[in-house]
Amino acid sequence: MADKIVVLSAGKIEQVGSPLELYHRPNNLFVAGFIGSPKMNFLKVEVSPNEGGNLSVALPGGVSLAMAGEGKPALGEMTFGIRPEHIDATGKGDVVLESTVNLAEYLGSETLFFVTLADGSELSLKADGLAREKPGDRLEIGINAKACHLFNKDGMAVINGDLTR
C-alpha cells in the first residue's frame, strides 16, 4: 500500500496525498468520484445562507440540510457529495430522505442498495448484511451533515465532510 498517491486526469495532477486524505478530503469532483467503490454519490443542489454562518442545502423531497459554512462562500447551484457508507439505511441522521429500492446486492457482511429519491435522483448506499429490503420497498435513509461534501460549479471542493476529525 502506498503512503502517497498522485491522481492524474488527462495528464494533469488533480491531487497528491495519502490514500485516506484523498478519500476523506478530495480536492474536486474527479478525485471524489475516482476514489472509493462504489463511488461517491453526487446530487445537484441549491445552497443558501442559514443562521449563524451555516449553509442550507436543499435536498430532493423538499428537505434542507444545515451544513457548517466554515467561512467559505458557497451559494447557488452546487454539487452535493456523500459516500455510500456514510448514508444510514436505518433512517438515522440529521435529515431523513424517502427512497425506493431499485436493486439490492446481498453480500453477506453488507448489503449494497441502489435507490431512487422522490425527484428521480439515484444513490447507492451500504447497509448491514442483515438488511432485508428488496426492490420496490420504501427505505428511509439518514444523512449526517458532517459526512457531506459540497463542490462549486467548477467542480472544486468547497466543503469536505470528514468523519475522521
C-alpha positions in Angstrom: 0.0 0.0 0.0 1.4 3.4 -0.9 1.7 6.2 1.6 1.3 8.8 -1.1 -0.8 8.7 -4.3 -0.8 11.1 -7.3 -4.2 11.2 -9.0 -3.9 12.2 -12.7 -6.6 13.1 -15.2 -5.6 13.6 -18.9 -2.0 14.1 -17.8 -2.9 16.8 -15.2 -2.2 16.3 -11.5 -5.6 16.5 -9.7 -4.4 15.8 -6.2 -1.4 14.4 -4.2 -1.8 12.8 -0.8 -2.2 9.8 1.4 -4.9 7.3 0.5 -7.1 8.4 3.4 -6.6 12.1 2.6 -7.7 11.6 -0.9 -10.7 9.6 0.2 -11.9 11.9 3.0 -10.8 15.3 1.6 -10.9 15.2 -2.2 -10.0 18.5 -3.9 -12.5 18.1 -6.7 -15.3 16.0 -8.2 -12.9 13.9 -10.3 -10.9 12.7 -7.3 -14.1 12.3 -5.2 -15.6 10.0 -7.9 -12.4 8.2 -8.7 -11.5 7.0 -5.2 -13.9 4.5 -3.5 -16.2 1.7 -4.5 -19.0 2.2 -5.1 -18.1 5.8 -6.0 -19.3 8.9 -4.1 -22.9 9.9 -4.8 -23.5 13.3 -6.4 -26.7 15.4 -6.4 -27.3 18.8 -7.9 -28.5 21.1 -5.0 -29.3 24.7 -4.3 -27.3 26.2 -1.4 -28.4 29.3 0.5 -27.2 31.1 3.7 -28.6 30.0 7.0 -28.5 31.2 10.6 -25.1 31.6 12.3 -23.0 31.4 9.2 -24.2 27.9 8.3 -25.4 26.8 4.9 -28.8 25.4 4.0 -28.6 22.7 1.3 -31.9 21.9 -0.5 -32.0 18.1 -1.0 -34.6 16.2 -3.0 -38.0 15.8 -1.4 -38.1 19.3 0.0 -35.6 18.5 2.8 -33.0 21.0 3.9 -29.7 20.0 5.5 -27.8 22.6 7.6 -24.0 22.4 7.0 -21.2 24.3 8.7 -20.1 27.1 6.3 -16.6 27.3 7.7 -16.4 30.9 6.4 -16.3 29.7 2.8 -18.6 31.3 0.3 -20.9 28.6 -1.1 -24.1 29.8 -2.6 -26.3 28.9 -5.5 -26.2 25.7 -7.5 -23.6 23.2 -6.3 -22.9 19.5 -6.3 -23.5 17.7 -3.1 -21.5 14.5 -2.4 -21.8 11.7 0.1 -20.1 8.3 0.2 -22.3 5.2 0.1 -21.1 4.0 3.5 -22.0 7.4 5.1 -25.7 7.0 4.3 -27.6 5.4 7.1 -30.1 2.7 5.9 -32.0 2.8 9.2 -33.1 6.4 8.7 -30.9 7.9 11.4 -29.2 11.2 10.7 -29.5 15.0 10.6 -32.1 14.6 7.9 -34.1 11.7 6.5 -35.0 11.1 2.9 -37.6 8.8 1.4 -36.3 6.4 -1.2 -37.4 3.3 -3.2 -35.0 0.4 -3.5 -34.2 -0.4 -7.2 -31.6 -3.1 -6.6 -30.2 -4.9 -3.5 -27.0 -6.8 -3.6 -26.8 -9.1 -0.5 -23.0 -9.7 0.1 -23.0 -11.4 3.4 -21.3 -8.9 5.7 -23.0 -6.0 3.9 -25.8 -5.1 1.5 -25.5 -2.6 -1.3 -28.7 -0.7 -2.0 -29.3 1.3 -5.2 -32.2 3.6 -4.5 -34.2 6.3 -6.2 -35.3 9.5 -4.4 -38.6 11.4 -4.9 -37.1 13.6 -7.7 -35.7 10.6 -9.6 -32.1 11.0 -8.3 -30.3 7.8 -7.7 -28.0 6.9 -4.8 -26.0 3.9 -3.7 -25.6 3.0 -0.1 -24.0 0.3 2.1 -26.1 -1.3 4.8 -25.6 -4.0 7.3 -25.5 -7.6 6.0 -28.8 -8.3 7.8 -30.8 -5.7 5.8 -33.9 -7.3 4.4 -35.3 -4.6 2.0 -35.9 -5.7 -1.6 -36.6 -4.0 -4.9 -39.8 -1.9 -4.7 -39.6 -1.4 -1.0 -39.6 2.0 0.6 -36.4 2.9 2.5 -35.9 5.8 4.8 -32.2 6.9 4.6 -30.4 9.2 7.0 -27.8 11.8 6.1 -25.2 13.1 8.6 -24.1 16.7 7.7 -20.6 16.0 9.0 -20.1 13.3 6.3 -21.2 15.5 3.3 -19.2 17.4 0.7 -20.0 20.4 -1.4 -18.4 21.2 -4.8 -18.8 24.5 -6.6 -19.9 24.9 -10.3 -16.2 24.4 -11.4 -16.1 21.0 -9.5 -13.8 22.2 -6.8 -14.4 21.2 -3.2 -15.8 24.0 -1.0 -16.6 21.8 2.0 -15.2 18.3 2.7 -17.2 16.2 5.1 -14.8 14.3 7.2 -15.8 11.9 10.0 -12.2 11.4 10.9 -11.9 14.9 12.5 
